[in-house]
Amino acid sequence: MVDILFVNPPTPSPDEHAGYNLNAPPLGIGYLASILRENGFDVDAIDLAFSDAPIHDLREKLREAEPRVVGFYTTTVTYYVTERLLQAVRNDHPDAITWVGGPHVTYEYETALRQSGFDVVFLFEAEHSALAVARIQLRGKGELEDADGIAFLRDGRVIKTAPRAREKSLDIFPYPARDLFPIKKYTRPGSIMSSRGCPVKCIFCIASTFEDAYRYRSPENVVGELKEMYHRWGIDDYYFVDNVFTTHRARAREICRLIREADLPIGWYCVSRVDYATPDLMQDLASAGCYRIELGVESGDPAVIGGMKKHIALDHVYRAADVILNLGMQPMFTFQVGHPHDTLDSIEATLRLAEEMRDMGAGAYLSVTTPYPGAPMMIDREQYGIQLETSNWEEFRWSNPTYSTRNLSRNDIRKAIYRGAVGMARTLAEGKFQDPPSAPWLRFGPNGNGVRLPPPPKAGDGGSVPTDAPARKVALPVLQVAR
């Protein structure tokens, strides 16, 4: 018998969305498991992303583990699947206490308690709350009312306890319990979170509400985790899942210095912003093995970008492409359609800019500006002129419009997404989009390409953010590969 079994539900079809779950182990569950184990609880987990028969496999796991608590992590698109898995627990293991957490139920906790029937809902980040509730329910130390950051039913009444402050010192958390997951099965096993939160308040994103203020781990703690993953599992390709890895430029550069000092045969990629893509900072990342950078542009129309509260200029986009490509890395630009301020004309501008980036050799992907629970765009949807046209949470996907706006029908948005997908498919077919030469599978494979990384810059940019839009072309500090 284990104390707590954590369950990561599968993502429903279509395949393009379900496949995303196969990329990486669920870090959130990993963090909860590690802090609970550190405090003496026996914890197990099952990732049903790989399952062809998730209810059957969960039932088998329940018989094997006989857990006292079953805890689910869920998102908007996986919520109905999670409800079906909960029913299997109720049928086969009726005495188990059930927990649920994640961004969706943080904002829809009453539904999770009253309609779905979960015993405890964890609101926002749950490491400290899960430990407190485990001590209460499994060791009899206190009452649920004493645990901050949760919701539960008491005599038919929803009790929402006091909010729990976000942990500022992220180094206190042990590394995620990756040993609970089939690491070798994931296409992206080296996912790592070096910070939480985001200082930017884009209206389509829940990072500023769910994760709140920007907080970060020390460079030594982060690189220690990279070393552990390399030496324990042989992982040589890492992805920083931070909302914006380069928010604290000095910290990002110190992480790069420590990676260079460790001298491991690894590569990695991260998320940045186009206005942070200064030559010195990007060269520092490239010199430490960064081979790909995701950058949110969202629109080709400055007015729409302004309405998103994105705070970037189109000239930043061109400079970012110039700098990153010439350092041998690959920029991956993300765009959205269906923003409240979007029009048919602004969508055309977005599609043109995406195509221009692809012609340069960058990636450019389109998604729908989906109003997820907790995002400002969902909370204030009447103010933004958003009319929801479905209440089916499984339809809330990046590729599927669920609403209309003052300017666009649902079908207008659907047509734009289709055109964006066709454009990227054409780019791939024409061979314009290639793996970056500094990718670890090319550098360290059996027939390594011999690409040398650029040296770190001699002088930094001081960690500053440019206040003015830069010129479209800049003098690059180093040309790593011939283009």
C-alpha positions in Angstrom: 0.0 0.0 0.0 1.3 3.5 -0.9 0.2 6.7 0.7 -0.3 8.7 -2.5 -0.7 7.8 -6.1 -0.4 10.6 -8.6 -2.1 10.3 -12.0 -1.4 12.3 -15.1 -4.3 11.9 -17.5 -4.0 11.4 -21.2 -4.9 14.2 -23.6 -7.8 13.5 -25.9 -7.6 13.6 -29.6 -6.8 15.1 -32.1 -3.4 13.4 -32.3 -1.5 16.7 -32.7 -2.6 17.8 -29.2 -2.5 14.4 -27.6 1.1 13.9 -28.8 2.2 17.0 -26.8 1.8 15.0 -23.6 4.3 12.4 -24.8 7.1 15.0 -25.0 8.0 15.4 -21.4 7.4 13.9 -17.9 4.8 15.9 -15.8 7.1 18.1 -13.8 4.3 19.4 -11.5 3.6 15.9 -10.3 7.4 15.3 -10.0 7.8 18.2 -7.7 4.9 17.2 -5.5 6.1 13.6 -5.3 9.7 14.6 -4.4 8.7 17.0 -1.5 6.2 14.4 -0.1 8.8 11.6 -0.3 11.4 13.9 1.4 8.9 14.2 4.3 8.4 10.4 4.7 5.4 9.7 2.5 5.3 6.7 0.2 4.5 8.0 -3.3 3.9 6.4 -6.7 2.7 7.8 -10.0 1.4 6.7 -13.4 1.5 8.8 -16.6 -1.4 7.7 -18.7 -0.2 9.8 -21.7 1.3 6.5 -23.1 -1.8 4.4 -22.4 -4.1 3.1 -25.1 -6.6 2.0 -22.4 -6.2 4.6 -19.6 -9.1 3.4 -17.4 -8.0 -0.2 -17.6 -4.4 0.8 -16.8 -5.4 3.0 -13.9 -7.4 0.1 -12.4 -4.4 -2.2 -12.7 -2.3 0.4 -10.9 -4.9 0.8 -8.2 -4.9 -2.9 -7.5 -1.1 -2.9 -7.4 -0.5 0.2 -5.3 -3.7 0.2 -3.1 -3.2 4.0 -2.5 -4.8 5.9 0.4 -4.9 9.0 -1.7 -5.2 9.4 -5.5 -4.2 12.8 -6.8 -4.9 14.0 -10.3 -3.2 16.8 -12.3 -5.5 18.2 -14.9 -5.7 21.0 -17.5 -8.8 22.4 -19.4 -8.5 20.0 -22.3 -8.0 16.9 -20.0 -10.7 17.7 -17.5 -13.4 15.4 -18.8 -10.9 12.5 -19.1 -9.9 13.2 -15.5 -13.6 12.9 -14.4 -13.8 9.5 -16.1 -10.7 8.4 -14.3 -12.1 9.7 -11.0 -15.2 7.5 -11.6 -12.9 4.4 -12.0 -11.3 5.3 -8.6 -14.7 5.6 -7.0 -15.9 2.3 -8.4 -12.7 0.2 -7.7 -11.2 2.0 -4.7 -14.1 3.8 -2.9 -12.2 4.4 0.3 -9.4 6.4 -1.4 -9.3 10.2 -0.8 -9.2 12.1 -4.1 -7.2 15.2 -4.8 -7.0 17.3 -7.9 -4.9 20.3 -8.9 -3.8 22.3 -11.9 -4.7 25.6 -13.6 -8.2 24.5 -14.7 -9.6 23.5 -11.3 -7.9 26.4 -9.6 -10.5 28.6 -11.3 -13.3 26.0 -11.6 -12.9 24.5 -8.1 -16.6 24.6 -7.2 -17.5 22.5 -10.3 -14.7 20.1 -9.3 -16.1 19.7 -5.8 -19.9 19.8 -6.4 -20.3 18.1 -9.8 -17.2 16.0 -10.3 -16.9 14.9 -6.7 -13.2 15.4 -5.8 -12.5 15.6 -2.1 -9.8 18.3 -2.2 -8.9 20.9 -4.8 -5.5 22.5 -4.7 -5.4 26.1 -5.8 -2.4 27.4 -7.7 1.0 26.0 -6.8 0.6 23.0 -4.5 3.9 21.8 -3.0 3.4 23.2 0.4 -0.4 22.7 0.4 0.0 19.0 -0.6 2.4 18.4 2.2 0.1 20.1 4.7 -3.0 18.1 3.5 -1.1 14.8 3.5 -0.1 15.4 7.1 -3.7 16.2 8.0 -5.5 13.4 6.1 -2.8 10.6 6.5 -1.3 11.4 9.9 -4.2 13.1 11.6 -2.3 16.4 12.3 -4.9 19.1 12.2 -8.0 19.9 10.2 -8.4 20.8 6.5 -9.4 24.3 7.5 -5.9 24.8 8.7 -4.3 24.2 5.3 -4.0 27.3 3.1 -4.5 27.2 -0.6 -7.2 24.5 -0.9 -11.0 24.1 -1.4 -13.2 21.3 -0.1 -16.8 20.5 0.8 -18.0 20.6 4.4 -21.7 19.7 5.0 -22.5 20.6 1.4 -20.8 24.0 1.7 -17.7 24.9 -0.3 -14.8 25.9 2.0 -12.0 27.9 0.3 -9.2 28.4 2.7 -6.8 31.4 2.9 -4.6 31.9 -0.2 -1.2 30.5 0.1 1.7 32.8 -0.8 3.8 31.6 -3.7 7.2 30.2 -2.6 9.9 32.7 -3.4 12.9 30.5 -2.7 12.5 27.8 -5.3 15.9 26.3 -4.4 14.2 24.7 -1.3 12.3 22.3 -3.5 14.1 19.0 -4.3 14.5 18.0 -7.9 11.4 16.4 -9.5 11.0 12.7 -8.9 11.7 11.7 -12.5 12.4 8.1 -11.4 8.6 7.6 -11.1 8.2 8.0 -14.9 9.4 6.1 -18.0 12.0 8.6 -18.9 13.3 6.8 -22.0 9.8 6.9 -23.6 9.5 10.6 -23.7 10.6 12.6 -26.8 11.6 15.5 -24.6 12.8 13.8 -21.3 15.1 16.7 -20.4 12.5 19.3 -19.6 13.5 21.5 -16.7 11.9 24.5 -15.0 14.3 27.1 -13.8 11.8 29.9 -12.9 8.1 30.4 -12.4 5.8 33.2 -13.2 6.2 36.1 -15.7 6.5 39.8 -15.3 4.6 40.5 -18.5 0.8 40.5 -18.3 -0.3 39.3 -21.8 -4.1 39.0 -21.7 -4.2 35.5 -23.3 -1.9 33.9 -20.8 -2.6 32.6 -17.2 1.1 32.8 -16.2 0.6 36.1 -14.5 -2.4 34.9 -12.6 -1.7 31.2 -11.9 2.0 31.5 -11.3 1.9 35.1 -10.2 5.2 37.0 -9.7 8.4 36.0 -11.4 10.6 33.8 -9.2 13.7 31.9 -10.1 16.2 29.3 -9.0 19.9 29.9 -8.5 22.1 29.1 -11.4 24.0 26.5 -9.3 20.7 24.7 -8.4 19.7 24.7 -12.1 22.9 23.4 -13.5 23.0 20.8 -10.7 19.8 19.4 -12.0 21.2 19.3 -15.6 24.2 17.4 -14.3 22.0 14.9 -12.5 19.8 14.3 -15.6 23.0 13.8 -17.7 24.8 11.4 -15.3 21.7 9.5 -14.1 19.8 9.1 -17.3 22.2 10.1 -20.1 20.0 12.9 -21.2 21.9 15.3 -23.5 19.0 17.5 -24.9 17.2 19.9 -22.5 14.2 22.2 -22.7 13.7 25.0 -20.3 10.0 25.2 -19.8 10.2 28.7 -18.2 7.7 31.2 -19.6 10.7 33.4 -20.4 14.1 31.9 -19.6 15.9 35.2 -20.2 13.8 37.4 -18.0 16.7 37.9 -15.6 19.5 38.4 -18.0 22.4 38.2 -15.5 21.1 34.9 -14.1 20.7 33.4 -17.6 24.2 34.4 -18.4 25.5 32.8 -15.2 23.7 29.6 -16.0 25.4 29.7 -19.4 28.8 30.2 -17.7 28.2 27.2 -15.4 27.1 25.0 -18.4 30.3 25.9 -20.2 32.3 25.2 -17.1 30.7 21.8 -16.7 31.9 20.9 -20.2 29.1 18.3 -20.8 28.2 17.2 -24.3 24.7 18.6 -24.2 22.4 21.0 -26.1 19.3 22.9 -24.9 16.6 25.3 -26.0 14.5 27.8 -24.2 11.9 30.6 -24.5 12.9 34.2 -24.8 11.4 37.5 -26.1 12.2 39.2 -29.3 13.1 42.4 -27.5 15.6 40.5 -25.4 17.4 39.1 -28.4 20.5 41.3 -28.2 23.6 40.1 -29.9 25.6 39.7 -26.7 22.9 37.8 -24.8 22.1 35.5 -27.7 25.9 34.8 -28.2 26.1 33.9 -24.6 23.3 31.4 -25.0 24.8 29.9 -28.2 28.2 29.5 -26.6 26.7 27.3 -23.9 24.9 25.0 -26.3 21.6 26.6 -26.9 20.4 25.6 -30.3 16.8 26.8 -30.5 14.8 29.7 -29.1 11.1 30.1 -29.0 9.8 33.6 -29.3 6.3 34.8 -29.1 5.3 37.4 -31.7 1.6 36.7 -31.8 0.7 39.1 -34.6 2.0 41.0 -37.6 -0.1 44.0 -36.7 1.3 46.5 -34.2 -2.2 47.5 -33.0 -3.1 43.9 -32.2 0.3 43.4 -30.4 -0.5 46.5 -28.3 -3.9 45.1 -27.4 -2.3 41.9 -26.2 -0.1 44.0 -23.8 2.9 42.2 -25.4 5.1 45.3 -25.4 7.2 44.5 -28.5 7.8 46.1 -31.9 7.9 44.3 -35.2 11.5 45.5 -35.7 12.4 43.4 -32.7 11.3 40.3 -34.7 13.6 41.0 -37.6 16.6 41.7 -35.4 15.9 38.5 -33.4 15.8 36.4 -36.6 19.0 38.0 -37.9 20.9 37.5 -34.6 19.8 34.0 -33.8 20.2 32.6 -37.3 23.6 34.0 -37.7 24.7 32.4 -34.4 23.8 29.0 -35.8 20.7 28.7 -33.6 17.1 28.3 -34.8 14.4 30.9 -33.9 10.9 29.4 -33.5 8.4 32.2 -33.8 4.9 31.7 -32.5 1.8 33.6 -33.7 -1.8 33.7 -32.7 -5.0 34.4 -34.6 -8.4 35.3 -33.1 -7.3 38.0 -30.7 -10.1 40.4 -29.7 -8.5 43.1 -31.8 -7.8 40.9 -34.8 -9.5 41.7 -38.1 -9.2 40.0 -41.5 -6.6 42.5 -42.5 -4.5 42.0 -39.3 -4.6 38.2 -39.9 -3.3 38.7 -43.4 -0.4 40.7 -41.9 0.3 37.9 -39.4 0.3 35.3 -42.1 2.7 37.4 -44.2 5.1 37.9 -41.3 5.1 34.2 -40.5 5.8 33.4 -44.1 8.7 35.9 -44.2 10.2 34.3 -41.1 10.0 30.9 -42.7 11.7 32.1 -45.9 14.6 33.2 -43.6 14.9 29.6 -42.3 13.0 30.2 -39.0 10.1 28.2 -37.7 6.7 30.0 -37.6 3.7 28.4 -36.0 0.1 29.6 -35.6 -2.4 28.8 -32.9 -5.7 30.1 -31.7 -5.8 32.7 -29.0 -7.8 30.4 -26.7 -9.6 31.9 -23.7 -8.6 29.5 -21.0 -10.1 29.8 -17.5 -8.0 32.2 -15.4 -6.7 34.2 -18.4 -7.6 37.9 -18.4 -9.2 37.3 -21.8 -11.6 34.8 -20.3 -12.3 36.7 -17.1 -13.1 39.9 -19.0 -14.4 38.3 -22.2 -17.5 40.6 -22.3 -15.2 43.6 -22.2 -13.1 42.1 -25.1 -16.2 41.2 -27.2 -15.6 37.4 -27.0 -18.7 35.2 -27.5 -18.1 31.6 -26.5 -19.7 29.2 -28.9 -19.0 25.9 -27.0 -18.9 24.9 -23.4 -17.1 21.6 -24.1 -13.7 21.9 -22.5 -12.2 19.2 -24.8 -12.6 21.7 -27.6 -10.4 24.3 -25.9 -7.3 23.5 -28.0 -4.7 25.6 -29.7 -5.9 24.4 -33.1 -9.6 24.9 -32.5 -11.5 28.2 -32.2 -14.1 28.1 -29.5 -15.5 31.6 -29.9 -16.2 34.5 -32.2 -15.2 38.2 -31.7 -16.6 41.5 -32.7 -14.6 41.3 -35.9 -14.3 37.6 -36.7 -16.5 34.6 -36.9 -15.4 31.2 -35.6 -15.0 30.1 -39.2 -12.8 33.1 -40.0 -10.4 32.0 -37.3 -10.5 28.3 -38.4 -9.6 29.3 -42.0 -6.6 31.3 -40.7 -5.3 28.4 -38.7 -5.6 26.1 -41.7 -3.7 28.6 -43.9 -0.9 28.8 -41.3 -0.6 25.0 -41.1 -0.5 24.8 -44.9 2.3 27.4 -44.9 4.4 25.5 -42.4 3.8 22.2 -44.3 5.0 23.8 -47.5 8.1 25.2 -45.8 9.0 21.7 -44.5 8.3 20.1 -48.0 10.6 22.7 -49.7 13.4 22.0 -47.2 13.6 25.6 -45.9 13.3 24.5 -42.3 16.3 22.4 -41.2 17.6 21.3 -37.8 20.0 23.8 -36.5 23.7 22.8 -36.9 24.3 23.1 -33.2 21.6 20.6 -32.3 23.0 17.9 -30.0 21.9 15.0 -32.2 24.0 16.5 -35.0 27.0 17.6 -33.0 27.3 14.4 -30.9 25.8 11.7 -33.1 27.9 8.9 -34.6 28.7 11.2 -37.5 29.1 14.4 -35.6 29.1 17.5 -37.8 32.1 19.1 -36.1 30.3 22.4 -35.5 32.1 24.6 -33.0 30.1 26.8 -30.7 31.0 30.5 -30.6 32.9 31.9 -27.7 31.1 33.8 -25.0 30.9 37.6 -25.7 33.7 39.7 -24.3 31.4 42.4 -23.0 27.8 41.9 -21.9 24.8 44.0 -22.5 24.5 44.8 -18.8 21.3 42.9 -18.5 19.3 45.8 -19.9 16.2 45.7 -22.1 16.3 47.9 -25.2 13.8 50.7 -24.8 13.6 51.7 -28.4 12.9 49.4 -31.4 16.3 48.5 -33.0 17.3 48.9 -36.6 16.3 45.9 -38.7 19.9 44.9 -39.4 22.7 44.9 -36.9 26.4 44.1 -36.9 26.7 40.6 -35.5 29.5 39.8 -33.0 30.3 36.4 -34.6 29.2 34.3 -37.5 29.3 30.7 -36.3 28.3 28.9 -39.5 28.3 29.9 -43.1 24.8 30.5 -44.4 
